[in-house]
């Protein structure tokens, strides 16, 4: 049978026959070759070359029409067989499918988020050309400085890389002329803003360059949602007018249903209509920064080129206006892809969760492979018989893969349902990290991912089980017992799988444990206030009525008096912001930071001025929030707008600017020396911007001297939320044109401020819990199996005098050994992955001893509990029964 | 293993199947003999390739229409690799049913005078 003597045609025929299923070949290959040889001989005799060619053609067609039919037949019979096997073992089938469903479901859910948020392009035309430009003062730690009108003009005029540049800032205004006065979230945007994103209006038009001209008639665009919810999708809305900021605004269009970035707004107005943006101060002062800018790259320009371009412009500004851009502030400017900027907060968390979900799936795979192996031990004889009857090894592998795929597919379908069910929760969670959360959905690509996950899963666990069971097929027929002899090698494989499961579970539990420790630490942090029984409500006055400071002060005073007279109110204050205010958590201290100079301290040339954060508060602010006085005095009623300007600072500001002197009596100026503010007191530090943010250097100025009444803060005797209605009424008593919104207790605000780490910890916790459950069930399962395989041996031991306690010890010891091995590998893995979670932790090192030991102990306990039942069974084996068992 | 399903469930047979059954009607044959017989009887109009032949044999065998024969011809004539197939009783029934089906169709075609020049015996 030397191969080289075979003529080419025979070899070609053999190669051709390989497309037929293995079984078919085993059965007929020899005969087919014989037939082909004779046909060939005959064809050559009768028709020469032409006849031979005709024969080849027929042979090709014959084999390629037969092959698919035969494969299909096998698949059908394999599926039928697999269904029967699954029905015969409903317990195994249910556990396996459920395990896979959890694994695949977790992955599908997280992938749908990653896919929509990180992978999909933004839903705008040519979205990859959209960029976000940020100014930075790197040496001051300011990563995202807003832009002033002057700066926007410079970037617009000087850039060489952009085909368009637009500006944006968000405000809240009160809208009249449609029922009650209503506070609307307003996006103030320059002309062509929507053109830049490629958004066509649903009705009417978007903003034109003439809308931007100072003094142009004020115009509004409505968002789709606001139009639908508040005007019942009125098709005649264009042309209607509303009163806002004491001016008549005309609706010129309605936007389509598009995701709104960077914030969701009810209405949009042109820059000339915004009373702040169009004020002389904003138009002329280069340092009045309030806007964000977006650009679209010219075709063929890269983000890096645009970034370099922005840096060049920034360098030019530094030279031209050294006063606005001090040398040691490290002023520069850079461009990032808009998509990256919108998802930067979500990325590390989502990738961590995706990794965790993948771990869960791996553990599920290992577990199902183990279950399959255990079941295989019982099926060994059946498989051996089939193999003896002529089923080839690959035939049996194929059968096993079909079974595993069917199970994984069922798991995938169930997992998809799980993922679908958890989508609302996930969207809510991701909404705290990125404005793209609304786009999260399960689409065809996610379905494809689920299918691929199911297929990959089935290949992993099907092949694992097939490979490890194959070795035993031949020997198990000869073997009298239930695989006791061959079981040893299999058990080693199963033990290895268990060790892997424990190792992965350990890593997941460490991740979850660290996040929870971090959350706990965060909750332990002294926020610097007493948040219990404090209610905050945003009160927006009709600004056009209160243009002058004394008018505003009067109404604020009336309001505070009226609120304080309300039964159940302990104290009340009004301020420009408050600790844990959701906007402050999102925007950070930079949104309220200001530069100032300290009297008597000249800046060296190029030295950056000091930066602090600013709040305007009424005298009782500190009492209402429970902020302690540390030196000097608090603000008083006498610090009115005619009195000398005063401010109270916190200890962080004292540490930073007057570390070795008394700040009381020192003077600072935020407007280049025009007005000087006297520091009259020092109060305790407050973690205003989140428990994980170190306190900023705060300057609390007198509300009466800086009229910015935004939020009413009330400390009550009883449950504060029950007071909300009475307080709203009190506000309306004083001025019915005041909108009252965003009613929140300080405890709620504090709780909300931790939402992101809390949900991350919860999700990781769920994944880790799943992993622990699966791994524990795995240990229990394998120990039970080992005991049942060794009943005879244990019986002999007991008959020979082994005490039940020592048997119990032996089995428990084996279970714990697996756990210890798994934990050992897990420790190494967790150390290696420490860098991944580091950025998400608060005051907890990624190798926290407490977490590591706690998790290790948990896993050991779980392993001990899981091994206990089989161990007890082993200890109570009756030697008489055991030795008769076979 | 195979349940005897209704004869009718096999109808109509594919031409290849029908010809294979016919070839086995007058005695058991090996694969190449079947192929030769079919070609001879149809004047080379039905030519089976090795793949088609064994694909059909496999299906006919698993359906119980044909079976492998235990008997072997004289040792001298026999090739060890060759297996001989025979028509089972059920296979014969199916072949007859198919022939009857075709006859009936033929009769209907004649009644409709589909053939322009009816051949008179």
Interface residues (C-beta under 8 A of the other chain):
Chain A: X13 X17 X20 X24 X27 X28 X30 X31 X32 X33 X34 X35 X36 X38 X39 X55 X58 X59 X61 X62 X63 X64 X65 X66 X67 X69 X70
Chain B: X30 X31 X32 X35 X47 X48 X49 X50 X51 X52 X53 X54 X55 X57 X58 X79 X81 X82 X83
